[in-house]
Amino acid sequence: MPRSPIAFTHDVTERLLGYVVIDTQSDPASPTCPSTEKQKNLGRLLASELQAMGLADAHLDQHGYVYATIPATTEKKVPVICFCSHMDTSPDCTGANVKPHIVKNYQGGDIVLPGDLTQVIRFADHPALAGQIGHDIITTDGTTLLGADNKAGLAEIMDAARFLIENPQIKHGTIKILFTPDEEIGRGVDKVDLKKLGADFAYTMDGESAGHIEDETFSADGATITIEGVSTHPGFAKGKMEHAIKIAAAIIDRLPKDTCSPETTEGKEGFLHPIGISGALEKATIGFIVRDFTDEGLQQKKALLEGIVKDVMKDYPRSTYRMEIKPQYRNMKKVIDRHPETVEYAIEAIKRAGLTPVRSSIRGGTDGSRLSFMGLPCPNIFAGEHAFHSRLEWVSRQDMEKAAETIVHLAMIWEERS
């Protein structure tokens, strides 16, 4: 169907600037859901804004999830589509006291952040900046992360929701909105109520460069190595002590140096990545994340890790170890491939928004990874966020507007094709 002209209006930038100043950092050490109560501060605001748009069912539940429904404007029977983003920001970098900064009409070169002049978004290190000439670039002052991951997605969905509600002549089926907590710590859909949500298909708005649609993620496990050493008085330790910290250090030292790590891999290559080490003489623990695009690759890396541990332990015959594996998420492609229309329609929507679609894979995961295996196929669409989890994080106003337009076109395409 030919693209029909739509006179888009946007408030996505104003929304983002309002959302990023609310601290929503999640906490992996917390057992609660949400892991931090402060995430609900943003959830309450979002629910209130949705209610003000006229979405009577918009609400924040006790677990920190925001649900809302945009009613259908067509008589056709159309699959129910959900748009999803997460409210929390990464524990890797502080999200408190965010001070957004806008570089208007960017003309190239490095961007020095005003609150910490040592923080520089270097043109040479951020190739995506080459496509941003003339754009308005939103950063922080360099003392915090921005939180565009994933508050850009929130702002885009809210912008698109407002536009659809204000333009009922645009034909679409029922649209569900879902905002989740704790995605950054891998618990983003732990308490989601899919029956209440009532969607057939979903899209996370949590991708990077404009035009990208992602239908594949890593498969992911967590691994914990617990070492029980042999403790004795250091003055009488010769031939007796087997130091758990030193055993742990030896295991880390035996990891591959030139491959199988985040800093040495790209594309479809997976990795083993130590994320924490703690302990004392008698007992030490190492935490790992294990990533690969195939289940076979995941198993190979876990076998490699256990082989390293067993080899190290030969030098400590009276010490023991325990290796625990916790599945985290799996490659969504297995599910998405059974529903090719989810990606085909997104590609068409990106084209109608005036962009060149790029189908790609995520070296990571999204809420969509787990949602897909819970019965809600869920590819990932660009949100425009870059350099996430760092003080150099940035996003383009124009890219966010194109993401919001993509949402609108996608809602229309599902109605057209039904």
C-alpha positions in Angstrom: 0.0 0.0 0.0 1.5 3.4 -0.8 2.6 5.5 2.0 0.0 8.1 3.0 1.3 11.5 4.2 0.8 12.1 7.9 1.4 15.5 9.5 3.4 14.3 12.5 3.7 16.5 15.6 6.1 15.5 18.4 6.8 16.2 22.1 9.2 13.3 22.5 12.2 15.5 23.5 10.3 17.3 26.2 9.1 13.9 27.6 12.7 12.5 27.6 14.0 15.6 29.4 11.3 15.1 32.1 11.9 11.4 32.5 15.7 11.3 32.7 15.9 13.6 35.8 13.9 10.9 37.8 16.5 8.5 39.3 15.3 4.9 38.4 18.6 2.9 38.8 17.9 -0.7 39.6 19.8 -2.8 42.1 20.9 -6.4 41.5 21.5 -7.0 45.2 17.9 -6.3 46.1 15.4 -9.2 46.3 12.3 -7.0 45.8 10.3 -6.2 42.7 10.9 -3.6 41.7 14.4 -3.8 43.1 14.3 -0.1 44.0 11.1 1.8 45.1 12.3 4.9 43.2 11.4 3.3 39.9 7.8 3.7 40.9 8.2 7.4 40.9 8.6 7.4 37.1 5.9 4.7 36.9 3.4 6.9 38.7 4.2 9.8 36.4 3.8 7.7 33.2 0.5 6.2 34.4 -0.8 9.7 35.2 0.2 11.1 31.8 -1.5 8.1 30.1 -4.7 8.8 32.1 -4.5 12.4 31.1 -4.5 11.3 27.5 -7.8 9.6 28.1 -6.6 6.0 28.7 -8.8 5.1 31.6 -7.2 1.7 32.4 -3.6 3.1 32.7 -2.2 2.1 36.0 1.0 1.2 38.0 0.7 -2.1 39.7 2.3 -3.2 43.0 5.3 -4.7 41.2 6.2 -1.5 39.4 4.7 -2.3 36.0 2.7 0.2 34.0 -0.2 -1.1 31.8 -2.5 0.9 29.4 -4.7 0.3 26.4 -5.2 2.4 23.3 -8.6 1.3 21.9 -9.0 0.2 18.3 -10.2 2.7 15.7 -11.2 0.0 13.2 -14.0 -2.6 12.8 -11.5 -5.1 11.5 -10.3 -8.0 13.6 -6.6 -7.0 14.2 -4.0 -8.8 16.4 -3.4 -6.9 19.6 0.0 -5.2 19.5 2.0 -4.2 22.5 4.8 -1.6 22.7 7.2 -2.0 25.6 10.1 -0.1 27.2 11.8 -0.4 30.6 11.9 2.3 33.2 15.1 1.4 35.1 18.6 2.6 34.3 21.8 0.6 34.6 23.6 0.0 37.9 26.9 0.5 36.1 26.8 4.3 36.3 24.9 6.7 38.5 21.5 8.0 37.3 21.0 10.5 40.1 20.9 14.2 39.5 21.0 13.9 35.7 21.5 17.2 34.0 20.6 16.9 30.3 22.5 19.0 27.8 21.5 19.6 24.2 23.9 20.2 21.3 21.7 21.8 18.7 22.4 21.5 15.0 25.4 19.3 15.5 28.0 19.9 12.9 30.5 17.2 13.6 33.6 16.8 15.8 34.0 15.9 19.4 31.4 16.8 22.1 32.9 17.9 25.4 30.5 17.5 28.2 30.2 20.7 30.3 30.1 19.2 33.8 33.3 17.2 33.5 35.6 18.4 30.7 37.5 15.0 30.8 34.3 13.4 29.5 34.4 13.7 25.7 32.2 12.0 23.1 34.9 11.6 20.5 33.8 11.6 16.9 36.5 8.9 16.1 35.1 6.6 18.8 31.4 7.0 18.0 31.0 6.3 14.2 27.3 6.8 14.5 27.9 10.5 14.9 28.7 10.7 11.3 25.0 10.3 10.5 23.9 12.9 12.9 25.0 16.1 11.1 22.3 18.7 11.6 20.6 16.8 14.4 20.1 17.9 18.0 22.2 15.7 20.2 21.0 15.1 23.8 23.7 14.2 26.4 24.3 14.7 30.1 26.8 17.1 31.6 29.3 14.2 31.9 28.7 13.4 35.6 26.0 10.7 35.2 24.5 8.5 32.5 21.7 10.0 30.5 19.1 7.2 30.8 18.1 7.2 27.2 18.4 3.5 27.7 15.5 3.1 27.9 13.7 6.4 28.7 14.1 7.3 25.0 11.8 4.3 24.3 9.4 5.4 27.0 9.2 8.9 25.5 8.7 7.5 21.9 5.9 5.3 23.0 4.2 8.1 24.9 4.7 10.5 22.0 3.2 7.9 19.6 0.3 7.2 22.0 -0.6 10.9 22.2 -0.5 11.3 18.5 -2.7 8.2 17.8 -5.2 9.4 20.5 -5.3 12.9 19.0 -5.8 11.5 15.5 -8.6 8.9 15.7 -8.9 8.9 11.9 -5.8 6.8 11.8 -6.9 3.2 11.6 -5.4 0.7 14.0 -6.3 -2.2 16.2 -6.1 -2.4 20.0 -2.7 -1.3 21.2 -1.3 -2.2 24.6 1.4 -0.3 26.4 3.8 -2.0 28.9 6.5 -0.3 30.9 8.7 -2.6 33.0 11.1 -2.3 35.9 14.4 -4.0 36.4 15.3 -4.9 32.8 18.9 -3.9 33.4 19.3 -6.5 36.0 17.6 -9.3 34.0 14.3 -9.3 35.9 12.2 -7.1 33.7 9.4 -9.5 33.1 9.6 -11.5 36.3 6.2 -10.3 37.5 4.5 -9.2 34.2 0.9 -10.3 33.9 0.5 -11.4 30.3 -3.1 -12.4 30.7 -3.9 -8.9 31.9 -1.8 -7.4 29.1 -3.8 -9.4 26.5 -1.4 -8.9 23.6 -0.7 -11.2 20.6 2.6 -9.7 19.5 4.9 -7.1 21.0 7.8 -4.8 20.2 10.4 -3.4 22.6 11.6 0.1 21.7 15.2 -0.4 23.0 17.5 -0.5 20.1 20.4 1.7 19.0 20.8 3.3 15.5 17.9 4.7 13.6 16.4 2.2 11.2 17.5 -0.9 13.0 15.1 -3.9 13.7 16.6 -6.7 15.7 15.1 -10.2 15.7 18.0 -12.0 17.4 19.7 -11.8 20.8 22.4 -13.6 22.7 21.4 -16.7 24.6 22.5 -16.1 28.2 23.4 -17.9 31.4 24.9 -16.9 34.7 27.6 -19.0 36.2 28.8 -18.9 39.8 32.0 -20.7 41.0 32.3 -21.2 44.7 35.7 -22.3 46.0 36.3 -23.9 49.4 39.9 -23.5 50.3 41.9 -24.7 53.3 42.4 -22.2 56.2 45.1 -22.3 58.8 47.2 -19.8 60.8 49.5 -18.0 58.4 52.5 -18.5 60.8 52.1 -22.3 60.5 50.7 -22.6 56.9 53.5 -24.2 55.0 52.2 -27.2 53.1 48.7 -26.8 54.6 47.1 -23.5 53.5 45.2 -23.5 50.2 44.1 -19.9 49.7 40.6 -19.5 48.2 41.3 -16.0 46.9 44.5 -17.2 45.2 42.6 -20.1 43.6 40.0 -17.7 42.3 42.7 -15.4 40.9 44.3 -18.4 39.2 41.0 -19.2 37.5 40.6 -15.6 36.2 44.2 -15.7 35.0 43.6 -18.9 33.0 40.7 -17.3 31.0 41.5 -16.9 27.3 43.5 -13.7 26.6 42.8 -13.1 23.0 39.3 -14.5 22.5 36.1 -15.3 24.3 35.9 -12.0 26.2 33.8 -8.9 25.6 36.9 -6.9 24.8 38.1 -9.4 22.1 34.8 -10.4 20.4 32.3 -8.9 18.0 29.5 -9.8 15.6 28.3 -13.4 16.3 31.1 -14.3 18.7 30.1 -15.1 22.3 32.2 -14.8 25.5 32.8 -15.7 29.1 32.8 -12.6 31.3 33.7 -12.4 35.0 31.5 -9.8 36.7 32.4 -10.1 40.3 34.8 -11.8 42.7 34.6 -11.8 46.5 35.8 -13.9 49.4 38.4 -14.6 52.0 41.1 -17.2 52.7 38.6 -20.1 53.3 36.0 -19.3 50.7 35.7 -17.3 47.5 33.1 -16.8 44.8 33.4 -15.7 41.2 30.4 -14.6 39.1 30.4 -14.9 35.4 28.0 -14.2 32.5 28.1 -16.6 29.6 26.9 -15.4 26.2 26.5 -16.9 22.7 24.0 -16.8 19.9 23.5 -20.6 19.8 22.8 -23.1 22.6 25.7 -25.2 21.3 28.1 -22.2 21.7 26.7 -21.6 25.2 27.4 -25.2 26.2 30.9 -25.0 24.8 31.7 -21.9 26.9 30.4 -23.4 30.0 32.5 -26.5 29.4 35.5 -24.3 28.7 35.0 -22.6 32.1 34.6 -25.8 34.0 37.7 -27.2 32.3 39.7 -24.2 33.4 38.4 -24.6 37.0 39.2 -28.3 37.1 42.7 -27.7 35.8 43.4 -25.1 38.4 42.0 -27.2 41.2 44.6 -29.9 40.4 47.2 -27.7 42.2 45.0 -27.5 45.3 44.1 -31.2 46.1 42.4 -30.5 49.4 40.2 -27.7 48.2 36.9 -28.1 46.4 34.7 -26.1 44.1 31.0 -25.9 43.1 29.8 -24.5 39.8 26.2 -23.4 39.5 24.5 -22.3 36.2 21.4 -20.1 36.1 19.6 -19.7 32.8 18.9 -16.0 32.1 17.4 -15.7 28.6 17.5 -17.4 25.1 17.9 -16.2 21.6 14.5 -14.8 20.6 15.1 -15.7 16.9 13.8 -19.2 17.5 10.4 -17.7 18.3 10.5 -14.7 16.0 11.2 -16.9 12.9 7.8 -18.6 13.5 6.1 -15.2 13.1 7.9 -13.5 10.2 5.2 -10.9 9.8 6.4 -9.2 13.1 9.7 -8.3 11.4 8.3 -7.7 7.9 5.7 -5.2 9.2 8.4 -3.4 11.2 10.6 -3.2 8.2 7.8 -1.6 6.2 7.0 0.8 9.0 10.7 1.9 9.1 10.5 2.5 5.4 7.4 4.6 5.7 9.1 6.7 8.4 11.6 7.6 5.7 14.5 5.4 6.9 16.5 2.6 5.5 15.7 -0.6 7.5 18.7 -2.6 8.9 18.0 -6.1 10.2 20.5 -7.0 12.8 21.4 -9.0 16.0 21.8 -7.8 19.6 24.9 -8.6 21.5 22.8 -8.6 24.6 19.2 -9.1 25.5 16.0 -7.2 26.0 12.7 -7.9 27.8 11.7 -9.2 24.4 14.0 -12.2 24.7 12.1 -13.6 27.6 8.7 -12.3 26.5 9.1 -14.2 23.2 9.6 -17.5 25.1 6.7 -16.7 27.4 4.4 -16.7 24.4 4.6 -13.1 23.3 6.8 -12.8 20.2 8.7 -9.6 20.6 11.4 -8.1 18.2 13.3 -5.0 19.1 13.0 -1.6 17.3 15.5 1.2 17.4 15.1 3.9 20.1 18.2 5.9 19.0 20.2 5.4 22.2 24.0 5.3 22.0 26.9 4.6 24.4 24.4 3.4 27.0 25.5 2.5 30.6 28.1 5.3 30.5 28.5 9.0 31.1 29.0 9.4 27.3 25.4 8.3 26.5 23.6 10.3 23.9 20.5 10.3 21.7 19.3 12.4 18.7 16.0 14.2 18.9 15.4 13.5 15.2 16.0 9.7 15.7 13.6 9.6 18.6 11.0 11.3 16.4 11.5 8.8 13.7 11.1 6.0 16.2 7.7 7.4 17.3 6.7 7.7 13.7 7.7 4.1 13.2 5.3 3.0 16.0 2.4 4.9 14.3 3.1 3.4 10.9 3.5 -0.1 12.4 0.1 0.2 14.1 -1.4 1.2 10.8 0.3 -1.6 8.9 -1.1 -4.3 11.2 -4.6 -2.9 10.6 -4.0 -2.8 6.8 -2.7 -6.3 6.5 -5.5 -7.9 8.7 
